[in-house]
Amino acid sequence: MKKVVYVEWDDSASSAGSIWKNKETVANFNTCRCKTIGFVIKETKDTLTIVSSSDGGDYVSGDMSIPKSAIRKRRIVRWKK
């Protein structure tokens, strides 16, 4: 498994459902600052793909690709053995 990272990133916002709502309600939506820790699976110039769980081999779970333009903070996670 590759390195483990802590990432803070801005998520998009939307209202639930497809009901009609007034513009003032929509104008008051806020994005969310998310905090995620995961194993780096792939990195390109535009995205960071991480997973939350791994069997140490070929199987992973909890995958997420985060646009790098949304990343606000990124740190490598290290721990003592």
C-alpha atoms as a printed R data frame, in Angstrom:
   type eleno elety resid chain resno       x      y       z
1  ATOM     1    CA   MET     A     1   0.000  0.000   0.000
2  ATOM     2    CA   LYS     A     2   1.222  3.466  -0.786
3  ATOM     3    CA   LYS     A     3   1.306  6.451   1.521
4  ATOM     4    CA   VAL     A     4  -1.503  7.539   3.824
5  ATOM     5    CA   VAL     A     5  -2.711 11.150   3.640
6  ATOM     6    CA   TYR     A     6  -4.915 13.533   5.598
7  ATOM     7    CA   VAL     A     7  -6.870 15.799   3.249
8  ATOM     8    CA   GLU     A     8  -9.121 18.795   3.888
9  ATOM     9    CA   TRP     A     9 -11.259 19.596   0.862
10 ATOM    10    CA   ASP     A    10 -14.282 21.655  -0.090
11 ATOM    11    CA   ASP     A    11 -17.322 19.631  -1.091
12 ATOM    12    CA   SER     A    12 -20.100 20.920  -3.326
13 ATOM    13    CA   ALA     A    13 -23.569 21.662  -1.948
14 ATOM    14    CA   SER     A    14 -27.041 20.948  -3.202
15 ATOM    15    CA   SER     A    15 -30.504 20.781  -1.740
16 ATOM    16    CA   ALA     A    16 -32.101 17.387  -1.334
17 ATOM    17    CA   GLY     A    17 -34.732 16.259  -3.780
18 ATOM    18    CA   SER     A    18 -36.065 17.945  -6.880
19 ATOM    19    CA   ILE     A    19 -38.698 20.168  -5.290
20 ATOM    20    CA   TRP     A    20 -39.128 23.793  -6.290
21 ATOM    21    CA   LYS     A    21 -37.616 26.338  -3.921
22 ATOM    22    CA   ASN     A    22 -37.110 30.074  -3.951
23 ATOM    23    CA   LYS     A    23 -33.803 31.663  -4.994
24 ATOM    24    CA   GLU     A    24 -33.110 32.992  -1.484
25 ATOM    25    CA   THR     A    25 -33.068 29.455  -0.082
26 ATOM    26    CA   VAL     A    26 -30.645 28.315  -2.787
27 ATOM    27    CA   ALA     A    27 -28.448 31.408  -2.309
28 ATOM    28    CA   ASN     A    28 -27.946 30.462   1.364
29 ATOM    29    CA   PHE     A    29 -26.444 27.007   0.694
30 ATOM    30    CA   ASN     A    30 -22.897 26.600   1.983
31 ATOM    31    CA   THR     A    31 -20.199 24.233   0.857
32 ATOM    32    CA   CYS     A    32 -18.774 21.816   3.387
33 ATOM    33    CA   ARG     A    33 -15.130 21.523   4.475
34 ATOM    34    CA   CYS     A    34 -14.504 17.768   4.593
35 ATOM    35    CA   LYS     A    35 -11.662 15.987   6.382
36 ATOM    36    CA   THR     A    36 -10.561 12.594   5.093
37 ATOM    37    CA   ILE     A    37  -7.757 10.137   5.841
38 ATOM    38    CA   GLY     A    38  -6.948  7.414   3.336
39 ATOM    39    CA   PHE     A    39  -4.504  5.304   1.381
40 ATOM    40    CA   VAL     A    40  -3.396  6.923  -1.883
41 ATOM    41    CA   ILE     A    41  -4.322  4.632  -4.789
42 ATOM    42    CA   LYS     A    42  -3.710  6.977  -7.710
43 ATOM    43    CA   GLU     A    43  -2.729 10.579  -8.285
44 ATOM    44    CA   THR     A    44  -2.933 12.572 -11.492
45 ATOM    45    CA   LYS     A    45  -2.385 16.264 -12.155
46 ATOM    46    CA   ASP     A    46  -6.138 16.815 -11.569
47 ATOM    47    CA   THR     A    47  -7.282 14.230  -8.993
48 ATOM    48    CA   LEU     A    48  -6.279 12.367  -5.854
49 ATOM    49    CA   THR     A    49  -7.856  8.916  -5.463
50 ATOM    50    CA   ILE     A    50  -7.857  7.425  -1.967
51 ATOM    51    CA   VAL     A    51  -9.477  4.498  -0.159
52 ATOM    52    CA   SER     A    52 -10.369  4.088   3.500
53 ATOM    53    CA   SER     A    53  -9.688  0.344   3.721
54 ATOM    54    CA   SER     A    54  -7.374 -2.210   2.115
55 ATOM    55    CA   ASP     A    55  -6.615 -5.891   2.551
56 ATOM    56    CA   GLY     A    56  -2.967 -5.077   1.870
57 ATOM    57    CA   GLY     A    57  -3.256 -6.628  -1.583
58 ATOM    58    CA   ASP     A    58  -5.531 -5.994  -4.541
59 ATOM    59    CA   TYR     A    59  -8.833 -5.344  -2.726
60 ATOM    60    CA   VAL     A    60  -9.892 -1.943  -1.397
61 ATOM    61    CA   SER     A    61 -13.049 -0.255  -0.124
62 ATOM    62    CA   GLY     A    62 -14.294  3.270   0.511
63 ATOM    63    CA   ASP     A    63 -12.876  4.789  -2.645
64 ATOM    64    CA   MET     A    64 -13.033  8.511  -3.390
65 ATOM    65    CA   SER     A    65 -11.550 10.695  -6.131
66 ATOM    66    CA   ILE     A    66 -11.116 14.299  -5.001
67 ATOM    67    CA   PRO     A    67 -10.452 17.083  -7.515
68 ATOM    68    CA   LYS     A    68  -7.165 18.744  -6.580
69 ATOM    69    CA   SER     A    69  -8.789 22.130  -7.106
70 ATOM    70    CA   ALA     A    70 -10.984 21.353  -4.055
71 ATOM    71    CA   ILE     A    71  -8.085 20.353  -1.765
72 ATOM    72    CA   ARG     A    72  -7.242 23.028   0.818
73 ATOM    73    CA   LYS     A    73  -4.782 21.114   3.040
74 ATOM    74    CA   ARG     A    74  -2.855 17.881   2.581
75 ATOM    75    CA   ARG     A    75  -0.458 16.111   4.925
76 ATOM    76    CA   ILE     A    76   1.295 12.730   4.848
77 ATOM    77    CA   VAL     A    77   0.263 10.624   7.847
78 ATOM    78    CA   ARG     A    78   3.136  8.957   9.672
79 ATOM    79    CA   TRP     A    79   3.095  6.837  12.798
80 ATOM    80    CA   LYS     A    80   5.761  5.288  14.990
81 ATOM    81    CA   LYS     A    81   6.198  1.521  14.976
